[in-house]
Amino acid sequence: MRLDKFLKVSRLIKRRTVANEACDAGRVTVNDRPAKASAQVKPGDIIEIQFGTRNVKVEVLKLQDTTKKEDAAELFKYI
């Protein structure tokens, strides 16, 4: 699954366009490497996102094309 789509489906970032912009600005890394929005993510990958002064680090647990708001937290775990 594409990185930008995963960020949107998992509700880590609200909109896919915002996820694209964050990737283009170099604020998103996958497995400690800067990642483009089109990068493929798989379970076990570590994603780190810089939100201003705050960093969020998560591990991908599973992938789904769509999910309910209540179930979105099951797609990843915070590290």
Secondary structure, 3 states (H helix, E strand, C coil): CEHHHHHHHCCCCCCHHHHHHHHHCCCEEECCEECCCCCECCCCCEEEEEECCEEEEEEECCCCCCCCHHHHHHHEEEC
